[in-house]
Amino acid sequence: MRNKKGDLGLSIQAIVVIILAITLLGLGLTFVRQFFGKGAEGLGTVFDAAELETPATSLQPLTLPKSTIVQSGDQLQLDIGFYCKKPSGDCANAKPILKELVCTGKYETIAGNSLDVNPASGANGITLQAPSETVKSHAGIGFKGILKVTPGTPGGTFVCTLDIIDAAAPTTIYETGQLFIQIE
């Protein structure tokens, strides 16, 4: 004679296993689509300032990485902190940029001579891609920017001026800082 209790228990276990498998598959597909399915437009992002290693504050409204090492022809993600210290009103369309023609430094030639070099930012050297975001007065934000170095850019240490500007009115500068970039 067949034991009907055993058959019922087995079928309930099978249904539970199938439901769990479908749920985990759905979560896995969502994860893959969210993190690996983004194109170049998802590279530069904005995030909560608390996630920064050194968040921006009213005393230090712009925080940049201490050391930035990148290979010629490569790119690197930069975490930039910004605190809007305007007494009233928001910092509209805040966006980090590298000033044109302001990355200067020295590199060693094959003969051992030291030459001054200025890789024109945006033209043939160092560029920064980052989004713009309106930041509320007395609030901080983090930018994930992509620093790109054009192939053939000479190696060395460069000092670049990084501004946080109003993307809609580029002459409005909210903060200015120096970014040291080591190109290898």
Backbone bond lengths (Angstrom), bond angles and torsions (degrees), N, CA, C in turn:
res aa  C-N    CA-C-N  psi(-1)  N-CA   C-N-CA  omega(-1)  CA-C   N-CA-C  phi
1 M - - - 1.424 - - 1.530 109.48 -
2 R 1.374 116.67 142.41 1.465 121.00 -178.11 1.519 111.82 -81.93
3 N 1.328 114.88 143.47 1.454 120.51 176.49 1.524 108.57 -92.32
4 K 1.339 117.55 105.45 1.449 122.09 -175.78 1.522 111.28 -72.39
5 K 1.323 119.88 -26.62 1.446 121.52 177.55 1.526 111.36 -63.04
6 G 1.289 117.58 -41.52 1.460 122.73 179.37 1.516 111.51 -64.44
7 D 1.314 118.44 -41.18 1.459 122.07 179.34 1.523 110.67 -64.42
8 L 1.325 117.03 -41.98 1.454 121.22 -179.40 1.529 110.47 -65.94
9 G 1.320 117.97 -42.35 1.460 122.63 178.99 1.520 111.58 -63.33
10 L 1.300 117.98 -40.40 1.451 122.34 179.88 1.524 110.52 -65.93
11 S 1.311 118.03 -41.16 1.457 119.83 -178.52 1.528 111.38 -70.11
12 I 1.323 119.99 -34.46 1.468 122.66 177.13 1.523 109.64 -66.82
13 Q 1.330 117.00 -41.49 1.464 120.09 177.27 1.526 110.87 -62.99
14 A 1.304 117.24 -40.31 1.466 120.80 179.50 1.526 110.47 -63.93
15 I 1.316 117.73 -41.20 1.464 121.42 179.53 1.535 110.16 -65.05
16 V 1.314 118.07 -42.98 1.462 121.90 178.99 1.532 110.24 -62.32
17 V 1.324 117.43 -44.06 1.467 121.23 179.25 1.526 110.39 -62.81
18 I 1.312 118.00 -42.07 1.470 121.38 179.70 1.528 110.52 -64.55
19 I 1.332 118.09 -43.13 1.467 121.38 178.72 1.528 110.76 -62.64
20 L 1.326 117.55 -44.52 1.469 120.72 177.63 1.521 111.77 -62.68
21 A 1.318 117.33 -40.71 1.465 120.93 179.80 1.525 110.95 -64.11
22 I 1.312 117.63 -43.42 1.464 121.02 179.40 1.530 110.53 -65.10
23 T 1.335 117.66 -40.51 1.462 121.56 178.54 1.520 111.11 -62.75
24 L 1.327 117.28 -47.27 1.465 120.87 179.32 1.516 111.68 -64.72
25 L 1.306 118.22 -37.23 1.466 121.87 177.09 1.533 109.81 -63.27
26 G 1.323 116.86 -43.98 1.464 120.67 178.42 1.514 112.17 -62.47
27 L 1.332 116.99 -43.24 1.465 120.65 177.55 1.523 111.31 -64.04
28 G 1.304 117.11 -41.27 1.468 121.42 178.44 1.517 111.87 -63.01
29 L 1.319 117.33 -43.67 1.464 120.79 179.00 1.525 111.28 -65.70
30 T 1.322 117.23 -38.25 1.464 120.69 177.08 1.522 110.40 -63.34
31 F 1.323 117.41 -43.97 1.462 121.91 178.03 1.518 110.71 -59.35
32 V 1.308 117.74 -48.19 1.465 121.75 -178.42 1.522 109.98 -62.32
33 R 1.320 117.42 -44.90 1.467 120.71 -178.87 1.519 110.86 -64.97
34 Q 1.335 117.50 -38.49 1.455 121.77 -176.42 1.526 112.62 -70.78
35 F 1.316 118.28 -42.31 1.456 121.00 -172.79 1.518 114.78 -100.33
36 F 1.317 118.18 -29.37 1.452 119.28 -177.67 1.515 113.09 -107.43
37 G 1.299 117.56 -11.89 1.454 120.61 -177.33 1.513 114.08 -89.48
38 K 1.322 118.30 -2.92 1.458 120.75 -178.70 1.520 109.76 -79.50
39 G 1.320 115.67 142.31 1.456 121.78 177.61 1.514 110.42 -93.50
40 A 1.306 116.28 -158.44 1.457 121.55 -178.55 1.522 112.54 -63.59
41 E 1.353 117.16 -28.04 1.453 119.09 -179.32 1.520 111.85 -67.28
42 G 1.308 119.46 -18.62 1.449 122.18 -179.49 1.513 113.43 -93.35
43 L 1.318 117.78 1.76 1.452 119.66 -175.83 1.524 112.23 -73.58
44 G 1.310 117.50 -48.34 1.450 120.37 178.01 1.515 108.47 -86.81
45 T 1.317 117.65 123.28 1.457 120.29 -176.75 1.525 110.43 -137.97
46 V 1.312 114.20 171.44 1.457 122.45 175.86 1.519 106.94 -115.88
47 F 1.339 116.87 143.01 1.456 119.93 -179.45 1.522 109.72 -146.97
48 D 1.306 116.63 172.22 1.456 122.83 -178.01 1.527 109.73 -66.13
49 A 1.327 116.07 135.08 1.464 121.48 -177.77 1.526 112.36 -61.87
50 A 1.320 117.96 -25.19 1.466 120.70 -179.11 1.530 111.88 -66.29
51 E 1.333 117.19 -18.76 1.463 120.76 179.45 1.526 112.55 -79.27
52 L 1.325 117.95 -11.38 1.459 121.84 -179.89 1.521 111.24 -72.98
53 E 1.318 115.57 150.24 1.466 120.89 175.13 1.523 109.37 -64.43
54 T 1.343 116.55 -42.85 1.455 122.92 175.19 1.519 107.72 -125.93
55 P 1.337 117.94 93.97 1.470 119.61 -178.74 1.532 111.42 -68.08
56 A 1.314 116.03 148.87 1.460 121.39 177.19 1.527 109.31 -73.50
57 T 1.337 115.87 144.79 1.465 121.87 179.93 1.527 108.58 -133.92
58 S 1.322 116.52 177.81 1.465 119.93 177.95 1.530 111.15 -65.29
59 L 1.327 117.35 -28.76 1.468 120.45 177.89 1.526 112.36 -81.46
60 Q 1.312 117.22 -28.64 1.466 122.90 177.96 1.536 107.00 -133.15
61 P 1.353 116.43 82.89 1.462 120.06 -171.64 1.526 115.46 -73.87
62 L 1.308 118.31 -11.10 1.467 121.18 178.39 1.519 108.32 -132.86
63 T 1.331 117.32 120.59 1.467 120.59 177.15 1.515 108.56 -118.15
64 L 1.322 114.43 134.82 1.457 122.74 -178.63 1.519 108.61 -128.97
65 P 1.336 117.80 159.11 1.469 119.47 176.96 1.524 110.71 -61.99
66 K 1.317 116.15 145.44 1.462 120.76 179.57 1.522 111.71 -69.30
67 S 1.315 116.33 -42.18 1.458 119.59 178.91 1.525 109.05 -131.74
68 T 1.318 114.62 135.27 1.447 121.38 179.66 1.518 107.50 -128.19
69 I 1.322 116.11 108.61 1.469 121.48 -179.25 1.518 107.80 -114.55
70 V 1.327 116.36 126.19 1.457 121.17 -178.43 1.527 109.26 -142.92
71 Q 1.311 115.91 147.24 1.462 122.04 178.17 1.522 109.21 -82.09
72 S 1.320 117.84 146.72 1.453 121.48 174.43 1.524 108.63 -60.97
73 G 1.330 117.11 130.55 1.455 121.86 -177.82 1.514 113.74 86.24
74 D 1.326 117.93 7.02 1.458 121.51 -176.73 1.527 109.65 -116.49
75 Q 1.320 116.23 179.70 1.458 121.71 176.21 1.513 109.91 -135.05
76 L 1.336 115.37 160.14 1.456 122.03 -174.48 1.518 108.86 -145.83
77 Q 1.318 117.22 141.71 1.469 121.32 177.06 1.523 109.13 -85.51
78 L 1.336 115.80 129.36 1.460 121.92 178.63 1.518 109.69 -111.83
79 D 1.324 117.14 133.50 1.457 121.70 173.09 1.529 107.58 -99.90
80 I 1.330 116.04 118.45 1.457 122.79 -176.28 1.525 108.02 -118.63
81 G 1.327 116.51 128.33 1.455 121.10 177.84 1.517 110.59 -101.92
82 F 1.327 116.57 138.45 1.467 121.18 179.29 1.527 109.51 -138.04
83 Y 1.332 115.43 133.98 1.460 122.52 177.19 1.526 107.54 -119.52
84 C 1.326 116.62 123.80 1.468 122.05 -179.95 1.519 108.10 -82.40
85 K 1.325 115.87 108.88 1.471 118.62 -177.60 1.531 112.27 -105.24
86 K 1.340 116.22 21.40 1.464 119.10 174.74 1.525 108.38 -63.07
87 P 1.340 118.05 134.28 1.466 120.07 -178.32 1.523 113.23 -64.66
88 S 1.322 116.42 -33.09 1.464 119.33 176.92 1.518 108.62 -144.19
89 G 1.298 116.38 144.94 1.457 120.48 -178.80 1.510 111.72 85.61
90 D 1.310 114.78 160.21 1.460 121.36 -178.37 1.528 111.01 -89.08
91 C 1.311 115.82 163.38 1.467 122.13 170.51 1.527 105.78 -88.70
92 A 1.315 115.63 93.77 1.462 121.39 -173.56 1.527 111.20 -71.83
93 N 1.325 116.28 137.17 1.472 123.59 174.39 1.530 113.01 50.87
94 A 1.333 117.11 40.90 1.465 120.90 -179.86 1.523 109.54 -62.52
95 K 1.335 115.19 131.66 1.469 120.69 -177.67 1.523 109.33 -147.68
96 P 1.356 116.95 130.27 1.466 119.03 175.09 1.526 110.50 -78.86
97 I 1.341 115.66 135.62 1.468 121.00 176.92 1.526 109.02 -139.04
98 L 1.320 116.15 156.86 1.459 121.35 168.97 1.516 106.21 -94.77
99 K 1.334 116.99 131.91 1.458 120.13 178.24 1.523 109.24 -64.85
100 E 1.316 115.09 141.49 1.468 119.95 178.00 1.529 110.19 -61.75
101 L 1.302 116.68 138.00 1.465 124.21 174.02 1.527 114.14 56.34
102 V 1.322 117.81 31.01 1.459 119.21 -178.74 1.526 112.26 -120.43
103 C 1.319 119.46 14.73 1.458 120.78 173.42 1.519 107.15 -97.43
104 T 1.319 117.11 111.29 1.459 120.46 -178.18 1.515 109.37 -123.67
105 G 1.335 115.52 156.20 1.451 119.42 179.44 1.511 111.47 -178.26
106 K 1.318 115.31 -167.13 1.465 121.17 179.15 1.518 108.13 -131.04
107 Y 1.318 115.14 150.03 1.453 119.47 172.28 1.514 108.65 -141.84
108 E 1.304 114.98 155.70 1.454 120.93 -178.24 1.522 110.25 -89.04
109 T 1.320 117.22 132.79 1.463 121.34 176.20 1.519 108.62 -85.25
110 I 1.319 115.66 173.15 1.472 120.00 179.58 1.523 111.11 -61.94
111 A 1.347 116.37 -34.66 1.463 120.41 -179.58 1.522 112.37 -77.11
112 G 1.332 117.54 -2.61 1.455 120.77 178.79 1.513 113.47 90.64
113 N 1.327 117.62 1.72 1.457 120.81 178.12 1.534 109.64 -78.67
114 S 1.313 115.12 149.59 1.454 119.99 177.77 1.525 108.46 -100.92
115 L 1.317 117.15 124.20 1.458 121.96 -178.39 1.519 110.40 -116.48
116 D 1.333 115.70 142.81 1.459 119.26 171.53 1.517 107.40 -76.79
117 V 1.317 115.34 142.84 1.461 119.55 179.84 1.520 108.65 -142.13
118 N 1.306 115.42 147.31 1.456 121.06 178.68 1.523 107.70 -136.25
119 P 1.348 117.89 87.02 1.462 118.04 177.19 1.525 108.47 -69.69
120 A 1.301 116.81 114.39 1.468 120.89 -176.45 1.524 109.94 -59.40
121 S 1.320 116.50 116.94 1.455 120.40 177.86 1.514 108.82 -60.11
122 G 1.294 116.49 130.56 1.450 120.97 178.35 1.515 112.75 86.30
123 A 1.308 119.39 -21.15 1.454 120.83 -177.48 1.531 110.47 -98.28
124 N 1.311 117.57 -61.12 1.459 119.06 -178.05 1.519 112.42 -145.73
125 G 1.289 117.89 38.06 1.451 117.13 -177.21 1.498 115.11 -154.26
126 I 1.306 116.66 -95.21 1.455 122.11 -169.91 1.528 108.98 -114.21
127 T 1.321 116.88 126.80 1.465 120.65 177.74 1.529 109.68 -130.22
128 L 1.321 115.94 156.98 1.456 122.27 178.65 1.520 108.38 -129.70
129 Q 1.337 115.63 125.02 1.459 121.87 174.29 1.517 107.79 -106.66
130 A 1.327 116.29 127.24 1.462 120.64 178.50 1.519 108.69 -154.26
131 P 1.329 116.48 152.64 1.469 119.62 179.04 1.527 110.99 -80.02
132 S 1.318 116.17 170.62 1.460 120.42 172.27 1.535 108.10 -111.00
133 E 1.325 115.51 150.93 1.461 120.59 -176.77 1.530 108.37 -154.04
134 T 1.307 116.84 138.61 1.460 120.54 174.60 1.528 108.05 -79.50
135 V 1.336 115.39 127.78 1.462 121.85 -177.63 1.523 108.12 -112.56
136 K 1.311 116.00 128.52 1.466 120.70 -179.31 1.527 110.13 -66.47
137 S 1.338 115.20 151.10 1.454 121.26 178.01 1.528 109.83 -57.80
138 H 1.313 116.87 136.47 1.464 124.61 -179.72 1.530 112.25 60.11
139 A 1.324 116.05 39.78 1.467 121.69 177.25 1.525 108.56 -136.08
140 G 1.320 116.03 155.33 1.452 121.92 179.91 1.514 111.18 -113.13
141 I 1.322 114.69 159.92 1.465 121.67 179.98 1.524 108.03 -150.20
142 G 1.306 116.14 160.23 1.458 121.44 175.23 1.522 109.89 -118.24
143 F 1.305 116.73 138.18 1.464 122.67 175.28 1.512 108.77 -111.59
144 K 1.324 117.16 135.25 1.458 121.59 169.19 1.517 105.63 -103.22
145 G 1.317 115.40 106.55 1.457 121.00 179.34 1.508 110.25 -105.04
146 I 1.329 116.01 159.05 1.457 121.59 177.03 1.530 108.37 -111.44
147 L 1.323 115.68 115.16 1.460 122.74 177.56 1.521 107.68 -91.13
148 K 1.331 117.23 122.27 1.464 121.52 -178.94 1.515 109.82 -117.03
149 V 1.319 115.36 139.03 1.455 121.67 176.54 1.529 107.63 -118.73
150 T 1.319 115.51 120.90 1.459 121.59 -178.07 1.526 110.04 -65.38
151 P 1.354 117.42 139.30 1.469 119.31 176.11 1.533 110.47 -56.47
152 G 1.309 115.84 139.37 1.457 121.12 -179.81 1.520 113.60 92.40
153 T 1.334 117.67 -6.01 1.468 120.08 176.05 1.522 107.69 -66.70
154 P 1.333 117.95 129.72 1.466 119.44 -177.38 1.512 111.81 -63.18
155 G 1.327 115.16 146.97 1.460 120.17 178.96 1.506 111.33 -75.88
156 G 1.308 115.91 160.45 1.454 121.23 178.55 1.511 110.14 146.41
157 T 1.330 114.93 -173.99 1.450 120.68 177.54 1.522 108.25 -104.35
158 F 1.326 115.95 128.80 1.454 121.25 -176.52 1.521 109.73 -122.54
159 V 1.323 115.26 143.61 1.453 122.37 176.32 1.523 106.22 -108.07
160 C 1.319 116.19 116.98 1.465 121.52 -178.50 1.523 109.53 -114.05
161 T 1.322 115.24 144.40 1.455 120.70 174.70 1.518 107.97 -91.12
162 L 1.330 115.87 121.94 1.454 121.68 178.52 1.524 108.01 -110.65
163 D 1.330 115.88 125.16 1.455 121.68 178.54 1.519 109.56 -112.82
164 I 1.317 116.22 148.01 1.461 122.20 165.49 1.524 104.33 -102.09
165 I 1.330 116.05 115.05 1.463 120.97 -175.21 1.522 110.46 -117.27
166 D 1.310 115.60 171.05 1.459 122.44 168.78 1.526 104.99 -87.54
167 A 1.325 117.74 112.04 1.463 121.82 -175.47 1.525 111.80 -60.71
168 A 1.333 117.81 -27.76 1.460 121.09 179.25 1.532 111.55 -81.59
169 A 1.317 117.46 -24.58 1.469 122.90 178.43 1.525 107.76 -135.11
170 P 1.348 118.11 80.46 1.473 121.78 -170.96 1.528 116.05 -58.32
171 T 1.337 118.24 -15.16 1.462 118.30 177.69 1.524 111.72 -78.57
172 T 1.339 117.39 -12.35 1.458 121.65 176.97 1.525 108.85 -85.17
173 I 1.319 115.98 113.59 1.466 121.46 -179.22 1.520 107.92 -109.85
174 Y 1.349 115.98 122.22 1.457 120.73 179.26 1.526 111.47 -84.17
175 E 1.326 117.59 -43.46 1.471 122.41 -179.45 1.523 109.49 -149.62
176 T 1.334 115.68 155.46 1.464 122.43 177.47 1.517 108.39 -134.24
177 G 1.333 115.79 141.65 1.464 120.53 176.92 1.517 110.53 -150.31
178 Q 1.315 115.88 172.74 1.461 120.96 178.58 1.520 109.15 -109.83
179 L 1.318 114.57 136.66 1.456 122.35 179.07 1.525 107.29 -118.21
180 F 1.325 116.93 123.46 1.453 122.08 178.25 1.523 109.05 -96.37
181 I 1.326 115.48 122.84 1.469 120.82 -175.94 1.520 108.38 -121.24
182 Q 1.328 115.92 125.42 1.464 122.45 175.52 1.519 107.46 -101.54
183 I 1.335 116.69 115.29 1.458 121.55 177.69 1.515 107.95 -101.56
184 E 1.324 115.54 126.64 1.475 119.68 -178.52 1.505 110.29 -109.54
